[in-house]
């Protein structure tokens, strides 16, 4: 009986500590991600989003970037996209969807020893080009892939 009481008291204290931390705002993702580029993700223009996330909007097409995505996506809410790059010293990989109201879908900051590879799921409002931008040094390189979004998976 004594062990049950101790377990109950430990759980109560832990719950109380979590509640206090949550109430103080210490457990919110915004506090962890202090450098969240809010303006870039809320931008409604493609060129403006690229400028805000990378500090520049001049891109050069590159064959050293591979964009893997389905040709036809049955559900635009979860479109799997994989990006691989052979560009040396890649610092950032950004995914944009041209036809979305807010084109910036994802942005990944790579560490110095990180391989140029990311994968994730993005939302697509309708059939559109998925543009990938790789930042290396002060230069931006791009590649794109068109993904057809069907309605209910019936090829519409």
C-alpha positions in Angstrom: 0.0 0.0 0.0 2.9 2.3 0.8 4.4 1.9 -2.7 1.1 2.8 -4.4 0.9 6.0 -2.3 4.5 6.9 -3.3 3.8 6.3 -7.0 0.6 8.4 -6.7 2.5 11.3 -5.1 5.4 11.1 -7.7 2.9 11.2 -10.6 1.0 14.1 -9.0 4.2 16.1 -8.5 5.3 15.4 -12.1 1.9 16.4 -13.4 1.9 19.6 -11.4 5.4 20.5 -12.7 4.3 20.0 -16.3 1.2 22.1 -15.7 3.2 24.9 -14.3 5.7 24.8 -17.2 2.8 24.8 -19.7 1.1 27.7 -17.9 4.3 29.7 -18.1 4.6 29.1 -21.8 7.8 27.0 -21.5 6.5 24.0 -23.5 5.3 25.8 -26.6 7.0 25.0 -29.9 7.5 28.8 -30.5 9.8 29.0 -27.5 11.9 26.1 -28.8 12.0 27.5 -32.4 13.1 31.0 -31.6 14.2 31.7 -35.2 10.8 30.7 -36.7 10.6 32.6 -40.1 6.9 33.6 -39.6 6.9 36.2 -42.4 8.2 33.8 -45.0 5.7 31.1 -44.1 2.8 33.6 -44.2 3.9 35.2 -47.5 1.4 34.9 -50.3 3.9 35.5 -53.2 6.4 33.0 -54.5 9.3 35.4 -55.1 8.6 37.1 -51.8 8.7 33.8 -49.9 12.0 32.9 -51.5 13.4 36.3 -50.6 12.3 36.1 -47.0 13.5 32.6 -46.3 16.8 32.8 -48.2 17.7 36.5 -48.2 17.8 36.4 -52.1 15.4 35.4 -54.8 17.8 34.8 -57.7 17.9 31.1 -58.5 19.8 29.0 -61.0 18.4 25.7 -62.4 20.5 22.8 -61.3 20.7 19.1 -62.4 22.4 18.3 -59.1 19.0 18.5 -57.4 16.7 15.5 -57.5 13.0 16.0 -56.6 11.1 12.7 -55.9 7.4 13.1 -55.7 4.4 11.2 -57.1 3.3 12.2 -60.6 -0.3 11.9 -59.4 -1.2 12.5 -55.7 -4.5 11.1 -54.7 -4.6 13.2 -51.5 -3.2 16.7 -51.7 -3.1 16.9 -47.9 -0.2 14.5 -47.7 2.1 14.6 -50.6 5.4 12.8 -49.9 8.5 14.7 -51.3 12.1 13.6 -51.1 14.9 16.0 -52.1 18.5 14.9 -52.8 21.3 17.2 -53.8 24.9 16.7 -54.8 25.7 20.5 -54.5 28.7 20.8 -52.1 28.2 22.6 -48.8 24.4 22.8 -49.1 23.1 24.9 -46.1 19.4 24.9 -46.6 16.7 23.0 -48.6 13.4 24.8 -49.2 10.2 23.4 -50.7 7.6 25.7 -52.3 4.2 24.9 -54.0 3.4 27.4 -56.7 -0.4 27.1 -56.6 -0.8 27.2 -52.8 -2.2 30.3 -51.2 1.0 30.5 -49.1 3.7 28.8 -51.3 6.4 28.1 -48.7 5.7 24.5 -47.6 8.9 23.5 -45.8 12.4 24.7 -45.1 15.3 22.7 -43.6 18.6 24.1 -42.3 21.4 21.6 -42.8 24.4 21.2 -40.5 27.9 21.3 -41.8 28.3 17.5 -41.8 24.8 16.8 -43.0 24.2 15.0 -46.3 22.0 16.9 -48.8 18.9 14.8 -48.3 15.5 15.6 -46.8 12.1 13.9 -47.0 8.7 15.1 -45.8 5.1 15.5 -46.5 3.6 18.7 -47.8 0.1 20.0 -48.5 -0.9 20.9 -52.1 -4.1 22.7 -52.8 -4.3 21.6 -56.4 -2.1 20.5 -59.3 1.1 22.5 -59.2 4.8 22.6 -59.6 6.8 21.8 -56.5 9.9 24.0 -56.5 12.9 23.0 -54.5 15.7 25.6 -53.7 19.0 24.6 -52.3 21.1 27.3 -50.7 24.9 26.8 -50.8 27.0 29.8 -49.8 25.4 32.9 -51.3 23.9 31.1 -54.3 20.5 29.5 -54.8 19.9 26.5 -57.0 16.5 25.2 -58.0 14.7 22.3 -59.5 11.0 21.5 -59.9 8.5 18.7 -60.4 4.9 18.9 -61.4 2.5 16.9 -59.2 -1.1 16.4 -60.3 -3.5 16.4 -57.4 -6.7 14.4 -58.0 -10.0 14.7 -56.3 -10.8 11.6 -54.3 -8.2 9.6 -56.3 -10.3 9.4 -59.4 -7.9 11.1 -61.8 -9.8 14.5 -61.8 
